[in-house]
Amino acid sequence: MDIRTLPEAERQIYNRIRDRYSLLFDSLRVGEHTVRLLKVADIEEMLDGKDPFADVSEFPFWIKLWEAAMVLAYAVTKLPDPKGKSMLELGAGLGAPGLAAAACGFDVTLSDYEDIIMDFQRVSAAASKLDRVQFQHLDWLAPPELPAFDYLIAAEVLFREEFFAPLLNVFDQYLKPGGRILLAHDARRKCLPLFLEEAKKDFHITISSQKLKKFGEPITIIFNQLRRKGD
Ligand SMILES: C[S@@+](CC[C@H](N)C(=O)[O-])C[C@H]1O[C@@H](n2cnc3c(N)ncnc32)[C@H](O)[C@@H]1O
């Protein structure tokens, strides 16, 4: 990726981030489109084989592109009729699923509560020539007023029980009648079944899984679709 091809504003953002992190662009093929994803270059080195979920207070979660996000990115490309449909990605981090959806034609808003990661998203969107993506600072604990969306999507957001009630509230606030929520999580996340049990009171939930290999080790990603009861 030639940084000189970025628009001036995003080039400045890129240079600001580069002062703090060594960077690289990953490519994600979405149909005819290639999404360019700005990432921190030495993340696996930083992790050094440790599971970051072992100590959630220590790790800047937004920094890594989680395998679940890749599965979700693929899933959104299979959704029908993107034209005119709005989609909000919650806890988007690097924003691969949302950017993939934007490449397919959805009207996408990427959100997170870490402003630094939204700078990564802005550069990635510009590098991918996706100029209609919106960016929204959104803390699940203090969700702002926003119009409702046809789709809410999220990967690896259920890692603390204290997020259950705020996230259910966020789902309720931002999902249009008849809308769908797509979630993807590593099967090792202990919180996920507990959350789904809670969510079952208000949503019909489907579940499927996909097996991947990470450094030769098998991992399973759980994929859920939620639809409001009564819709
Ligand atoms: C494990 S990361 C997953 C990132 C991305 N979805 C992925 O799968 O690659 C969790 C994300 O949730 C965001 N997050 C954590 N607490 C949040 C909150 N209270 N409100 C909004 N986002 C939050 C973090 O900044 C981070 O980007």
The ligand as a MOL file (V3000), in Angstrom:
LIG
                    3D

  0  0  0     0  0            999 V3000
M  V30 BEGIN CTAB
M  V30 COUNTS 27 29 0 0 0
M  V30 BEGIN ATOM
M  V30 1 C -11.8380 -8.2440 21.8380 0
M  V30 2 S -11.9660 -6.7080 21.0030 0 CHG=1
M  V30 3 C -12.7530 -7.1840 19.5000 0
M  V30 4 C -12.4430 -6.2200 18.3820 0
M  V30 5 C -13.0460 -6.6110 17.0240 0
M  V30 6 N -14.4830 -6.7110 17.1090 0
M  V30 7 C -12.4590 -7.9190 16.5340 0
M  V30 8 O -13.0990 -8.9640 16.7550 0
M  V30 9 O -11.3750 -7.9400 15.9340 0 CHG=-1
M  V30 10 C -13.2780 -5.8950 21.9000 0
M  V30 11 C -13.6130 -4.5200 21.3670 0
M  V30 12 O -14.6570 -3.9610 22.1510 0
M  V30 13 C -14.3300 -2.6170 22.4630 0
M  V30 14 N -14.9940 -2.2830 23.7350 0
M  V30 15 C -14.7030 -2.7450 24.9720 0
M  V30 16 N -15.4990 -2.1770 25.8870 0
M  V30 17 C -16.3420 -1.3410 25.1970 0
M  V30 18 C -17.3980 -0.4700 25.5780 0
M  V30 19 N -17.7490 -0.3090 26.8700 0
M  V30 20 N -18.0360 0.2250 24.6190 0
M  V30 21 C -17.6800 0.0780 23.3160 0
M  V30 22 N -16.6810 -0.7160 22.8770 0
M  V30 23 C -16.0200 -1.4220 23.8250 0
M  V30 24 C -12.8180 -2.5970 22.5630 0
M  V30 25 O -12.2670 -1.2960 22.3840 0
M  V30 26 C -12.4260 -3.5510 21.4370 0
M  V30 27 O -12.2920 -2.9100 20.2060 0
M  V30 END ATOM
M  V30 BEGIN BOND
M  V30 1 1 1 2
M  V30 2 1 2 3
M  V30 3 1 2 10
M  V30 4 1 3 4
M  V30 5 1 4 5
M  V30 6 1 5 6
M  V30 7 1 5 7
M  V30 8 2 7 8
M  V30 9 1 7 9
M  V30 10 1 10 11
M  V30 11 1 11 12
M  V30 12 1 11 26
M  V30 13 1 12 13
M  V30 14 1 13 14
M  V30 15 1 13 24
M  V30 16 1 14 15
M  V30 17 1 14 23
M  V30 18 2 15 16
M  V30 19 1 16 17
M  V30 20 1 17 18
M  V30 21 2 17 23
M  V30 22 1 18 19
M  V30 23 2 18 20
M  V30 24 1 20 21
M  V30 25 2 21 22
M  V30 26 1 22 23
M  V30 27 1 24 25
M  V30 28 1 24 26
M  V30 29 1 26 27
M  V30 END BOND
M  V30 END CTAB
M  END
